[in-house]
């Protein structure tokens, strides 16, 4: 059972071509993966900044609400003696 040298050459060429194509595809996928990682990192930074800003606003609003409650209580004044009972 002899194999023609041309068939062996074609098989070797197909393996080399397949390796080249798969290497290019893997390189392309790695490049896109790195690009997506950097993009997601920047988006994560933006979300972190927004979370800190929202947290700061909530703290500030809670303080303002407490001030408003105190001001309203001062405007209303103490309850009359008959209503306290």
Secondary structure, DSSP 8 states (H G I E B T S, - for coil): ----HHHHHHHHHHHHHHHHHHHHHHHHHHHHHHHHHHHHHHHHHHHHHHHHHHHHHHHHHHHHHHHHHHHHHHHH-S--HHHH-
